[in-house]
Amino acid sequence: MTSIHAHIEIDGTSSPLGQLFSSVRRGRLTSMFSYDADYVSQFRAYSIEPAMPLVAGPQAVGGALPRAFADAAPDRWGRNLIARRFRAERLAEGLPLRQLATPGDGWGTRVR
């Protein structure tokens, strides 16, 4: 199981938002998200998407990532720009090329 700690910035202050737990079951990526208890208790707290109400405890995610997270990920054009820059930097440093993992396309984009 993989976990990702998410933070949110409200009025210039960053605080823990919650934790995303992902695992592969029967060849399918499934995820659960749990809001941080301190975040839920804040006066200014809000749900990050309509399908994930602001409540304590783990919630099933409808897909690999909550839509709020997936929407923040770079699109295909952005992933290509990142991959090109990564490749150029690795070549300039004389380092071997490696694969970049991105959540947008099966968790892997090959750097060419």
Residue, then its C-alpha position, 0 to 999 in steps of 0.5 A: m500500500t502506498s500513502i501520500h500526505a496532502h497539504i492545503e494552503i488557506d490564507g497563506t498558511s499550509s496545513p495537513l489536508g489528509q492522506l491518500f492510500s492506494s493499493v493494487r487489487r486484482g490488477r486494479l488501482t484502488s484508493m481511499f482518502s482520509y481528511d486530517a482530523d485537525y483540518v476537519s475541525q477548522f472553521r474554514a475547512y471545506s470538501i475538496e470535491p463533492a464526492m468526498p464530504l468533509v467527514a472524519g475517517p477513510q472514504a473510497v475514491g471513485g477512481a485512482l485519484p480524487r478528481a481534485f488531485a487528478d485535475a492538478a496533475p499536468d496534462r499530456w502536453g505538460r508531461n511531455l515538457i517535463a519529460r523533455r527537460f528531465r531528459a536534457e538535464r540527465l544528458a547534460e549531467g552524463l547520467p543514465l535516463r530513467q522513467l518518470a512516473t506520472p498519475g495521468d497515464g497508468w503511472g508511467t511516462r517513458v522518457r525518450 
